[in-house]
Amino acid sequence: MKFNRWFLILIPILAILTYVSLPKSKPATAQSTIDSLASVESRKAKDEDLRTAEDSPIPNKAEFTGLHYFPFKAEWSILFDVTRATKVEKIALNMTDGSLDSLIAFGKITATIQGKSVSLTVYQHDSGDFFIPFKDKTAPTETYGGGRYLELPLTNLRENQLRVDFNQAFFPFCAYNSTFACPIPPRENELDIRVEAGERKR
C-alpha cells in the first residue's frame, strides 16, 4: 500500500489545532493571597463601621481616616496545640474600669514562635467562638499598651489544634475611647516575643 506523504503533514497540524482548542485552566490562587485579600476587605468594612456606627468608639468620626496595620504575613497564621480545661467553668477577667467580666475557660494552646515556646490561655463566648486577649513586645510603642484581642470562630478548631491568625489581631474599643471598658489580658497571656501582625499604631 502506498503511503500518502500529506498524511504525515496533517497529523502535527491536527495535534496543534486540538491543543489550541482545549480550554485553558486558570492557575489556582495561593491560599496566602486569598487570606490577604480577605483581610483587606474585612479591614475596609471595619473602617466603614467605625466611621458610621452609632456605637462606634471613635470620638471624632469626621476626622477618622482608618486604622493602621502591620503588613499581612501568612506565617503569622499559626497552628497551636490545644490542651483543654479539665472542666467547663466561667472565670472572671479584670476590666479596665475595675469591674469583672466572666468567660468560659476553654484551655491553653502552645506553639513554637521565633524559636520560643509560646502559651496562651483561650476563652470561649457562650456562642462557642474563641476569645484570646494578649499582649506582646510591640506594646506600648507600636501597639496599644493594654494589649490586643483575637476573635476566632469555633471552626478554627480541628481535633486538638487551633488555627490562630495574628493578622486579625485588633485593639479593644478602650484604645480609642476611655469611656469604654475592656478585658485586660491576663499575665499568662503576656508574650515575650514581638507579634508584628494585625492592628498597630500609626
Secondary structure as GFF3:
##gff-version 3
##sequence-region A 1 202
A	DSSP	alpha_helix	5	21	.	.	.	ID=ss1
A	DSSP	alpha_helix	31	52	.	.	.	ID=ss2
A	DSSP	three_ten_helix	61	63	.	.	.	ID=ss3
A	DSSP	beta_strand	68	69	.	.	.	ID=ss4
A	DSSP	three_ten_helix	74	76	.	.	.	ID=ss5
A	DSSP	beta_strand	77	84	.	.	.	ID=ss6
A	DSSP	beta_strand	90	94	.	.	.	ID=ss7
A	DSSP	beta_strand	100	113	.	.	.	ID=ss8
A	DSSP	beta_strand	116	124	.	.	.	ID=ss9
A	DSSP	beta_strand	130	134	.	.	.	ID=ss10
A	DSSP	beta_strand	148	152	.	.	.	ID=ss11
A	DSSP	three_ten_helix	154	156	.	.	.	ID=ss12
A	DSSP	beta_strand	157	158	.	.	.	ID=ss13
A	DSSP	beta_strand	161	165	.	.	.	ID=ss14
A	DSSP	three_ten_helix	166	168	.	.	.	ID=ss15
A	DSSP	three_ten_helix	173	175	.	.	.	ID=ss16
A	DSSP	three_ten_helix	187	189	.	.	.	ID=ss17
A	DSSP	beta_strand	199	200	.	.	.	ID=ss18
###
